[in-house]
Amino acid sequence: MEGRDTLAIMPTGSGKSAIYQITGRLLDAPTVVISPLIALQQDQVESIEEAGIGEAARLNTTLTAGEREATLEALGEGEIDFIFLAPEQLANEETLEHLIAAQPGLVVIDEAHCVSEWGHDFRPAYQRIGAVLETLGRPLTLAITATASPPVRTEIIESLGLRDPAIHAYGFDRPNISLAVTTVGNDEEKTELLLKRIGELATPGIIYAATRARAESLAATLNEAGYRTGWYHGGLPKKEREAAQEDFMAGDTDIMVATTAFGMGIDKPDVRFVLHVDVSDSLDAYYQEIGRAGRDGGAATAELFFQPGDLSLRRFFASGGALAPDELEELLQAIKRARTPVDPRRLQKRFDLADSRLLRLLNRLAEVGAVTIEPDGVVTTTLKPKEIPEKAKEAAQAQKNHIHFAQTRVEMLRHYIDTHACRREYLLNYFGEEYAAPCNNCDNCLSGETQAQQVITDHPFPIGSRVVHTVWGEGAVVRHEDEDQFVILFNEAGYRTLSLALVEEQHLLTLAGAA
């Protein structure tokens, strides 16, 4: 209400929707809410209508042409206070024109972590929102999400172009969820221990698997063992996915075995456990997934069954995706020769590129300022021909930085699995919150391995402080492992563990802004 752009990172059920509902109610202009799922949009519209806050409507693919036209007309006549739409709708020229004419007082980006390539639900359409905000005249903007580590927060702010945003990040601790990692020797032992564990736990629960085949196979095993089990993954027909979700939400199945396709928009309060038979791709994803347990405040369990070698696939994916300067240069030359905005589909067809690779190429070029991706998705460049080779090299290096950063995130996941310290402390530090161990609700604390944390009050580089390294540049202190070892998240070099003794001996670090 002070007119300041805001990033709010708060757990599900804590009132993120209330922020924009109350603000929107007090503003004299309509509120535009960009929300990724049709089901979420419908829930939010119904919530506003039930509370009597104002008139709400949605623009999505479920509307007929007539319904869509009537909604846009009502928006133009000032009859709608809250309009919900998916980010893909912003590429529709007619929709964008009506939004410009409506002059919104507030634009809300729900599930804002989808902006970030480091996020666990990255959606390319989210990266065009910043350009749309420019087109709308930079209205007051609110970005909300349940989970975002420091690098994800940075990318949200930069991608959306938030102006000196107020950042509210709190409530990551879920003390009612017990945390554990169980190491096994092979797949057979993993399945055996998983079945034993399920027999000890109350239902309902969710089990996450890395592949579609694993999800279906495990669901079949559980059904044979007498558990009412459903399965869910992106390869199922839409009707089957919807039926599986409805059965689980209604209590007609007790266990859902799923890939990460199952999650966003799932708000079942009484989930008693979330088990992982495969590691997630990052701690960001893992924390989001286990956060679906115990939302009613009751005791819940989050356990990861880990087999040596499970991280190999994650390391493989983190190491892939290198871009060659000549490939980037050729793409830039084609965009330059077009002289008019280029539809990415033309580039995809001409260079025979997969969607994901073309997106990666264009994102890196945009990151170094070589191209501009417009709100409707078309690409332009203002480079002079002689500037193209150097920008191509710069974009290739930017991709190398992304790859290295991804590799360090996998290592943070490995450290979480291997740690003998309090797991809750480790997770909360990762998300930028201090925590004094022991938590007495993780396997390490309950086994007596974790001692009461010695709070290091006189450390020259406190948690959260910004620092500058002589080689790796700027970063932020994430955690203190002990009196000597501490972890820094560098803007480009990723997560690094340093020795305080070595840092001081070789004068490697200074506090940002220090003389």
C-alpha positions as CSV (number, residue, x, y, z in Angstrom):
1,M,0.0,0.0,0.0
2,E,3.1,2.3,0.2
3,G,3.4,1.8,-3.6
4,R,6.4,-0.4,-3.4
5,D,7.1,-3.5,-5.5
6,T,7.1,-6.6,-3.2
7,L,8.4,-10.1,-3.1
8,A,6.7,-12.3,-0.5
9,I,8.0,-15.8,0.2
10,M,5.6,-17.5,2.6
11,P,4.4,-21.1,3.1
12,T,1.2,-22.3,1.7
13,G,-1.8,-21.4,4.0
14,S,0.0,-18.4,5.5
15,G,-2.0,-15.8,3.6
16,K,-0.2,-14.9,0.4
17,S,-3.6,-14.5,-1.4
18,A,-4.8,-12.2,1.3
19,I,-2.0,-9.8,0.5
20,Y,-3.3,-9.0,-3.0
21,Q,-7.0,-9.5,-2.1
22,I,-6.8,-6.8,0.6
23,T,-4.6,-4.5,-1.5
24,G,-6.7,-4.9,-4.6
25,R,-9.9,-4.2,-2.6
26,L,-8.4,-0.9,-1.4
27,L,-7.2,0.2,-4.9
28,D,-9.3,2.1,-7.4
29,A,-7.9,0.1,-10.4
30,P,-8.3,-3.6,-11.3
31,T,-5.8,-6.3,-10.1
32,V,-4.3,-8.7,-12.7
33,V,-3.2,-12.0,-11.2
34,I,-0.9,-14.2,-13.3
35,S,-1.5,-17.8,-12.1
36,P,-0.1,-20.9,-13.8
37,L,-2.9,-23.5,-13.3
38,I,-6.6,-23.3,-14.3
39,A,-7.6,-25.1,-11.1
40,L,-5.7,-22.6,-9.0
41,Q,-7.3,-19.7,-10.9
42,Q,-10.8,-21.2,-10.2
43,D,-10.0,-21.7,-6.5
44,Q,-8.8,-18.1,-6.2
45,V,-11.9,-16.7,-8.1
46,E,-14.2,-18.6,-5.8
47,S,-12.3,-17.4,-2.7
48,I,-12.8,-13.8,-3.7
49,E,-16.4,-14.2,-4.5
50,E,-17.2,-16.1,-1.2
51,A,-15.4,-13.4,0.8
52,G,-17.4,-10.6,-1.0
53,I,-14.1,-8.7,-1.8
54,G,-15.1,-7.8,-5.4
55,E,-15.9,-9.1,-8.8
56,A,-13.4,-11.7,-10.1
57,A,-13.1,-13.5,-13.4
58,R,-10.6,-15.6,-15.3
59,L,-9.2,-15.8,-18.8
60,N,-8.1,-19.3,-19.9
61,T,-8.6,-22.0,-22.5
62,T,-11.8,-23.3,-20.8
63,L,-13.8,-20.3,-21.9
64,T,-15.8,-20.2,-25.1
65,A,-15.1,-17.4,-27.6
66,G,-18.3,-15.7,-26.4
67,E,-17.4,-16.0,-22.7
68,R,-13.9,-14.7,-23.4
69,E,-15.3,-11.7,-25.3
70,A,-17.8,-10.9,-22.5
71,T,-15.0,-11.1,-19.9
72,L,-12.8,-8.7,-21.8
73,E,-15.7,-6.3,-22.3
74,A,-16.5,-6.4,-18.6
75,L,-12.9,-5.7,-17.7
76,G,-12.9,-2.7,-20.1
77,E,-16.0,-1.3,-18.5
78,G,-14.6,-1.5,-15.0
79,E,-16.9,-4.3,-13.8
80,I,-14.1,-6.6,-12.8
81,D,-11.8,-6.0,-9.8
82,F,-9.6,-9.1,-10.2
83,I,-8.7,-10.8,-13.4
84,F,-6.8,-14.2,-13.4
85,L,-4.9,-15.5,-16.3
86,A,-2.0,-17.9,-17.2
87,P,1.3,-16.3,-18.4
88,E,0.8,-17.9,-21.8
89,Q,-2.3,-15.7,-22.2
90,L,-0.1,-12.6,-22.2
91,A,1.2,-13.6,-25.7
92,N,-2.3,-13.0,-27.0
93,E,-2.3,-9.5,-28.6
94,E,-6.0,-8.9,-28.0
95,T,-5.6,-9.8,-24.3
96,L,-2.6,-7.6,-23.9
97,E,-4.4,-4.6,-25.5
98,H,-7.4,-5.0,-23.1
99,L,-5.0,-5.2,-20.1
100,I,-3.2,-2.0,-21.3
101,A,-6.6,-0.2,-21.6
102,A,-7.7,-1.4,-18.2
103,Q,-4.7,0.3,-16.5
104,P,-4.3,-2.2,-13.6
105,G,-3.3,-0.8,-10.3
106,L,-1.6,-4.0,-9.2
107,V,-0.1,-7.0,-11.1
108,V,0.4,-10.2,-9.1
109,I,2.7,-13.0,-10.2
110,D,1.6,-16.1,-8.3
111,E,4.0,-19.1,-8.0
112,A,6.8,-16.6,-8.9
113,H,9.5,-19.2,-8.7
114,C,8.4,-20.3,-12.1
115,V,10.3,-17.3,-13.4
116,S,13.6,-18.8,-12.5
117,E,15.6,-21.4,-14.4
118,W,16.9,-22.3,-10.9
119,G,13.3,-22.9,-9.7
120,H,11.7,-26.3,-9.6
121,D,8.8,-25.5,-11.8
122,F,10.4,-23.3,-14.5
123,R,7.9,-22.1,-17.2
124,P,9.3,-20.2,-20.2
125,A,6.2,-18.0,-20.4
126,Y,7.0,-16.5,-17.0
127,Q,10.2,-15.0,-18.4
128,R,8.2,-12.7,-20.7
129,I,6.3,-11.2,-17.8
130,G,9.0,-8.5,-17.2
131,A,8.5,-7.2,-20.8
132,V,4.7,-7.2,-20.3
133,L,5.1,-5.1,-17.1
134,E,7.0,-2.6,-19.2
135,T,4.2,-2.6,-21.8
136,L,1.7,-2.0,-19.0
137,G,3.6,1.0,-17.8
138,R,5.2,-0.6,-14.8
139,P,2.2,-0.9,-12.4
140,L,2.8,-1.8,-8.8
141,T,3.9,-5.5,-8.8
142,L,3.7,-8.3,-6.2
143,A,5.5,-11.6,-6.7
144,I,4.5,-14.4,-4.3
145,T,5.8,-17.9,-3.8
146,A,6.1,-20.6,-1.1
147,T,9.7,-21.4,-1.7
148,A,12.7,-19.5,-3.1
149,S,16.3,-19.8,-2.2
150,P,18.6,-16.7,-2.5
151,P,19.6,-17.3,-6.2
152,V,15.9,-17.9,-7.1
153,R,14.9,-14.7,-5.3
154,T,17.6,-12.8,-7.3
155,E,16.4,-14.1,-10.6
156,I,12.7,-13.3,-9.8
157,I,13.6,-9.7,-9.0
158,E,15.8,-9.3,-12.1
159,S,13.5,-11.1,-14.5
160,L,10.5,-9.2,-13.4
161,G,12.4,-5.9,-13.1
162,L,11.1,-5.2,-9.6
163,R,12.1,-1.8,-8.5
164,D,13.8,-1.7,-5.1
165,P,11.4,-4.4,-3.8
166,A,10.4,-5.0,-0.2
167,I,11.3,-8.6,0.4
168,H,9.4,-10.6,3.0
169,A,10.8,-14.1,3.4
170,Y,9.9,-16.1,6.5
171,G,8.1,-19.1,7.8
172,F,10.3,-21.8,6.1
173,D,10.4,-23.9,9.3
174,R,7.9,-26.7,9.5
175,P,8.7,-28.1,12.9
176,N,5.9,-30.7,12.7
177,I,7.6,-32.5,9.8
178,S,10.3,-35.0,10.9
179,L,13.2,-35.2,8.5
180,A,15.3,-38.3,7.7
181,V,17.6,-39.8,5.1
182,T,17.9,-43.6,4.8
183,T,20.8,-45.0,2.9
184,V,20.3,-48.3,1.1
185,G,22.6,-50.6,-1.0
186,N,20.4,-51.4,-4.0
187,D,16.9,-51.0,-5.5
188,E,15.6,-54.2,-3.9
189,E,16.6,-53.0,-0.5
190,K,15.1,-49.6,-1.2
191,T,11.7,-51.0,-2.1
192,E,11.8,-53.4,0.9
193,L,12.6,-50.6,3.4
194,L,10.0,-48.3,1.8
195,L,7.3,-50.9,2.2
196,K,8.3,-51.5,5.8
197,R,8.3,-47.7,6.5
198,I,4.8,-47.3,4.9
199,G,3.5,-50.0,7.2
200,E,4.6,-47.9,10.2
201,L,3.1,-44.6,9.0
202,A,-0.4,-43.2,9.0
203,T,-1.9,-42.3,5.6
204,P,-2.6,-40.4,3.3
205,G,0.9,-39.9,1.9
206,I,2.8,-39.0,-1.3
207,I,5.8,-40.9,-2.7
208,Y,8.0,-39.1,-5.3
209,A,9.8,-41.0,-8.0
210,A,12.1,-39.6,-10.7
211,T,10.6,-41.4,-13.7
212,R,7.2,-42.4,-15.0
213,A,8.1,-46.0,-15.2
214,R,9.2,-46.1,-11.5
215,A,6.0,-44.3,-10.4
216,E,3.8,-46.9,-12.1
217,S,5.9,-49.9,-11.0
218,L,5.9,-48.8,-7.4
219,A,2.2,-48.1,-7.4
220,A,1.5,-51.6,-8.7
221,T,3.7,-53.0,-5.9
222,L,1.8,-51.1,-3.3
223,N,-1.6,-52.1,-4.7
224,E,-0.5,-55.7,-4.6
225,A,0.5,-55.2,-0.9
226,G,-3.0,-54.1,-0.2
227,Y,-2.6,-50.3,-0.2
228,R,-5.1,-48.1,-2.1
229,T,-2.6,-46.5,-4.4
230,G,-2.8,-44.1,-7.3
231,W,-0.1,-42.9,-9.7
232,Y,0.4,-39.6,-11.5
233,H,2.8,-38.4,-14.1
234,G,2.9,-36.1,-17.1
235,G,2.6,-39.0,-19.6
236,L,-0.9,-39.9,-18.5
237,P,-3.9,-38.5,-20.5
238,K,-5.4,-35.4,-18.9
239,K,-8.6,-37.2,-17.8
240,E,-6.6,-39.9,-16.0
241,R,-4.4,-37.3,-14.2
242,E,-7.5,-35.4,-13.1
243,A,-9.2,-38.6,-11.9
244,A,-6.1,-39.7,-10.0
245,Q,-5.8,-36.3,-8.3
246,E,-9.5,-36.2,-7.4
247,D,-9.4,-39.7,-5.9
248,F,-6.4,-38.7,-3.7
249,M,-7.9,-35.4,-2.6
250,A,-11.3,-37.1,-1.8
251,G,-9.6,-39.9,0.2
252,D,-10.5,-42.6,-2.2
253,T,-6.8,-43.5,-2.5
254,D,-4.5,-43.4,0.4
255,I,-1.1,-43.1,-1.3
256,M,-0.1,-41.2,-4.4
257,V,3.0,-42.3,-6.2
258,A,4.1,-39.5,-8.6
259,T,6.7,-37.7,-10.5
260,T,7.2,-34.0,-9.8
261,A,4.4,-33.3,-12.2
262,F,2.1,-33.8,-9.2
263,G,2.3,-30.9,-6.8
264,M,1.6,-27.4,-7.8
265,G,-1.9,-26.5,-6.6
266,I,-2.2,-29.6,-4.4
267,D,-3.3,-28.4,-1.0
268,K,-4.4,-31.5,1.0
269,P,-4.0,-30.6,4.6
270,D,-3.8,-34.1,6.2
271,V,-0.9,-35.6,4.2
272,R,1.0,-37.6,6.8
273,F,4.1,-38.4,4.9
274,V,6.1,-37.5,1.8
275,L,8.7,-40.1,0.9
276,H,11.3,-39.9,-1.9
277,V,12.5,-43.1,-3.6
278,D,14.7,-40.9,-5.9
279,V,16.5,-37.6,-5.1
280,S,15.0,-34.3,-6.3
281,D,17.0,-32.1,-8.7
282,S,17.8,-29.6,-5.9
283,L,17.1,-28.7,-2.3
284,D,14.6,-26.1,-3.6
285,A,12.5,-28.8,-5.2
286,Y,12.9,-31.2,-2.3
287,Y,11.8,-28.6,0.3
288,Q,8.8,-27.7,-1.9
289,E,7.8,-31.4,-2.2
290,I,8.1,-32.3,1.5
291,G,6.2,-29.1,2.3
292,R,3.0,-30.8,1.1
293,A,3.0,-32.9,4.3
294,G,1.4,-31.8,7.6
295,R,-0.2,-28.7,6.4
296,D,-2.9,-29.2,9.1
297,G,-0.1,-28.8,11.7
298,G,-0.2,-32.5,12.7
299,A,2.9,-34.7,12.9
300,A,4.2,-35.7,9.5
301,T,7.2,-37.5,8.0
302,A,9.6,-36.6,5.2
303,E,12.1,-39.3,4.4
304,L,14.5,-39.7,1.5
305,F,15.7,-43.2,0.5
306,F,19.1,-42.8,-0.9
307,Q,21.3,-45.2,-2.9
308,P,24.9,-44.5,-3.7
309,G,24.9,-43.5,-7.4
310,D,21.4,-41.8,-7.2
311,L,23.1,-38.4,-7.7
312,S,24.8,-39.5,-10.9
313,L,21.8,-38.7,-13.0
314,R,21.4,-35.3,-11.3
315,R,25.1,-34.5,-11.9
316,F,24.7,-35.6,-15.6
317,F,21.8,-33.3,-16.2
318,A,23.6,-30.4,-14.3
319,S,26.6,-30.8,-16.5
320,G,24.8,-30.7,-19.8
321,G,23.6,-28.0,-22.1
322,A,26.9,-26.3,-23.1
323,L,26.4,-23.8,-26.0
324,A,29.0,-23.2,-28.7
325,P,29.8,-19.6,-29.6
326,D,29.5,-20.3,-33.4
327,E,26.0,-21.7,-32.8
328,L,25.0,-18.6,-30.9
329,E,26.6,-16.4,-33.6
330,E,24.7,-18.1,-36.4
331,L,21.4,-17.7,-34.5
332,L,22.2,-14.0,-33.9
333,Q,23.1,-13.4,-37.6
334,A,19.7,-14.9,-38.6
335,I,17.8,-12.6,-36.2
336,K,19.8,-9.6,-37.4
337,R,19.2,-10.4,-41.1
338,A,15.4,-10.6,-40.6
339,R,15.2,-6.8,-39.9
340,T,11.8,-7.4,-38.3
341,P,10.8,-9.2,-35.1
342,V,11.3,-13.0,-35.5
343,D,8.9,-15.7,-34.3
344,P,11.0,-18.3,-32.4
345,R,9.1,-21.0,-34.3
346,R,10.8,-19.8,-37.5
347,L,14.2,-20.1,-35.9
348,Q,13.3,-23.6,-34.5
349,K,12.3,-24.8,-38.0
350,R,15.3,-23.3,-39.7
351,F,18.0,-24.6,-37.3
352,D,16.1,-27.8,-36.5
353,L,16.3,-27.1,-32.7
354,A,14.4,-28.7,-29.9
355,D,12.2,-26.3,-27.9
356,S,14.4,-26.6,-24.8
357,R,17.6,-25.9,-26.7
358,L,16.2,-22.9,-28.6
359,L,14.9,-21.5,-25.3
360,R,18.4,-21.9,-23.7
361,L,20.1,-20.2,-26.6
362,L,17.7,-17.2,-26.6
363,N,17.7,-16.9,-22.8
364,R,21.5,-16.7,-22.7
365,L,21.5,-14.1,-25.6
366,A,18.9,-12.1,-23.7
367,E,20.9,-12.4,-20.5
368,V,23.9,-10.6,-22.1
369,G,21.7,-8.0,-23.9
370,A,22.2,-9.5,-27.4
371,V,18.5,-9.9,-28.0
372,T,15.2,-8.7,-26.6
373,I,12.3,-11.2,-26.1
374,E,9.1,-9.2,-26.5
375,P,5.8,-9.8,-24.6
376,D,4.4,-11.8,-27.5
377,G,7.5,-14.0,-27.6
378,V,9.1,-12.5,-30.8
379,V,12.8,-11.8,-30.8
380,T,14.6,-8.6,-31.9
381,T,18.2,-7.4,-31.8
382,T,19.8,-3.9,-32.1
383,L,23.4,-5.2,-32.4
384,K,25.7,-4.0,-35.1
385,P,27.2,-6.8,-37.2
386,K,30.7,-6.3,-35.7
387,E,29.3,-6.8,-32.2
388,I,27.7,-10.2,-32.9
389,P,30.8,-12.5,-32.5
390,E,31.7,-10.9,-29.1
391,K,28.2,-11.2,-27.8
392,A,28.0,-14.8,-28.9
393,K,31.1,-15.6,-26.9
394,E,29.7,-13.7,-23.9
395,A,26.5,-15.8,-24.1
396,A,28.4,-19.0,-24.3
397,Q,30.4,-18.0,-21.1
398,A,27.1,-17.2,-19.4
399,Q,25.9,-20.7,-20.1
400,K,29.1,-22.1,-18.7
401,N,28.4,-20.1,-15.5
402,H,24.9,-21.6,-15.4
403,I,26.2,-25.1,-15.7
404,H,28.7,-24.6,-13.0
405,F,26.1,-23.1,-10.7
406,A,23.8,-26.1,-11.3
407,Q,26.6,-28.4,-10.4
408,T,27.2,-26.7,-7.1
409,R,23.5,-27.0,-6.3
410,V,23.7,-30.8,-6.7
411,E,26.6,-30.8,-4.3
412,M,24.5,-28.9,-1.7
413,L,22.0,-31.7,-2.1
414,R,24.7,-34.2,-1.5
415,H,25.9,-32.4,1.6
416,Y,22.3,-32.5,3.0
417,I,22.2,-36.3,2.4
418,D,25.7,-36.8,4.0
419,T,25.4,-34.3,6.9
420,H,25.6,-35.5,10.5
421,A,24.4,-32.1,11.7
422,C,20.8,-31.0,12.2
423,R,18.9,-31.4,8.9
424,R,16.4,-28.7,9.7
425,E,19.3,-26.2,10.4
426,Y,20.9,-27.2,7.0
427,L,17.7,-26.6,5.0
428,L,16.8,-23.4,6.7
429,N,20.3,-22.0,6.2
430,Y,20.0,-22.9,2.5
431,F,16.9,-20.7,2.3
432,G,18.6,-17.8,4.1
433,E,17.2,-18.4,7.7
434,E,19.3,-18.8,10.8
435,Y,18.4,-21.7,13.1
436,A,19.8,-23.0,16.4
437,A,20.2,-26.8,16.4
438,P,19.2,-29.3,17.6
439,C,15.6,-29.5,16.3
440,N,15.0,-32.9,18.0
441,N,12.8,-33.9,15.0
442,C,15.3,-35.1,12.4
443,D,17.1,-38.5,12.3
444,N,20.5,-36.9,13.3
445,C,19.1,-35.0,16.3
446,L,17.1,-38.0,17.5
447,S,20.1,-40.3,17.2
448,G,22.1,-38.0,19.4
449,E,24.6,-37.1,16.7
450,T,23.7,-33.4,16.8
451,Q,24.8,-31.4,19.7
452,A,23.3,-28.0,20.7
453,Q,24.7,-25.6,18.1
454,Q,27.4,-23.3,19.3
455,V,26.3,-19.9,18.1
456,I,29.2,-18.2,16.5
457,T,28.7,-14.6,17.4
458,D,32.1,-13.2,16.6
459,H,32.5,-14.5,13.1
460,P,34.0,-11.8,10.8
461,F,31.5,-12.9,8.1
462,P,28.1,-13.3,9.7
463,I,25.3,-15.3,8.0
464,G,23.5,-13.2,5.4
465,S,26.4,-10.8,5.0
466,R,27.5,-9.8,1.5
467,V,31.1,-10.4,0.6
468,V,33.5,-10.0,-2.2
469,H,36.1,-12.8,-3.1
470,T,39.3,-11.9,-5.0
471,V,38.5,-14.5,-7.7
472,W,34.8,-15.4,-7.4
473,G,33.4,-12.0,-7.0
474,E,30.3,-11.1,-4.9
475,G,28.3,-13.5,-2.8
476,A,26.4,-14.0,0.4
477,V,27.3,-16.1,3.5
478,V,24.8,-19.0,3.8
479,R,25.9,-21.0,6.8
480,H,28.7,-21.7,9.3
481,E,29.7,-25.3,9.3
482,D,31.8,-24.8,12.4
483,E,34.3,-22.2,13.7
484,D,36.4,-22.5,10.6
485,Q,34.4,-23.9,7.7
486,F,31.6,-21.7,6.2
487,V,29.5,-21.7,3.0
488,I,29.1,-18.8,0.6
489,L,26.7,-18.6,-2.3
490,F,28.6,-16.6,-5.0
491,N,26.5,-14.9,-7.7
492,E,28.3,-16.7,-10.5
493,A,30.5,-19.4,-9.0
494,G,27.7,-20.9,-7.0
495,Y,28.0,-22.6,-3.5
496,R,31.6,-22.8,-2.1
497,T,32.9,-24.0,1.3
498,L,35.8,-21.9,2.6
499,S,38.2,-22.1,5.5
500,L,38.2,-19.0,7.6
501,A,41.9,-19.6,8.5
502,L,42.9,-19.7,4.8
503,V,40.6,-16.8,3.9
504,E,42.2,-14.6,6.6
505,E,45.8,-15.8,5.8
506,Q,45.5,-15.0,2.1
507,H,43.1,-12.0,2.4
508,L,40.6,-13.6,0.1
509,L,37.4,-12.0,1.3
510,T,36.1,-8.5,2.2
511,L,32.7,-7.5,3.3
512,A,30.8,-5.8,0.5
513,G,31.0,-2.0,0.8
514,A,34.0,-2.2,3.1
515,A,36.9,0.1,2.3
